[in-house]
Amino acid sequence: MHRYFWYAAVLVALILSFDVVLAFRNAEHEWGHMGPGTLLMLINVVFIWLYTLSCHSCRHTVGGRLRHFSKHPVRYKLWTRVSKLNADHGKYAWYSLFSVAPVDLYIWLLATGTITDVRFF
Ligand code: FES
């Protein structure tokens, strides 16, 4: 079950990443713009990816069930990297959890018209 939820989490992270890319547009849909919302979304999606990629299921997906790492050097390299990330999985869980709230709040304030979308450039 953990692995299937991990697949779902990857899908959510991909959707959030797509949203971040779209956030680099202004109200006229012109690219190359950025505001505090873009920055918050970017920070959030980085933490979400760190959390997702440091999961035990990711580690097992990339390097599990191998008899000989030497016969699968790419998977071994990926497994080694995910294992390093996995050491801080708990930290990434907290960071991603606490970075979601400001993003949701900012977007809710924008959607309700409480604030206007400020742009750095
Ligand atoms: S979410 Fe998979 S180990 Fe924490």
Boltz pocket constraint, residues with backbone or C-beta under 6 A from the ligand:
constraints:
  - pocket:
      binder: B
      contacts: [[A, 2], [A, 51], [A, 54], [A, 55], [A, 56], [A, 57], [A, 89]]
      max_distance: 6.0
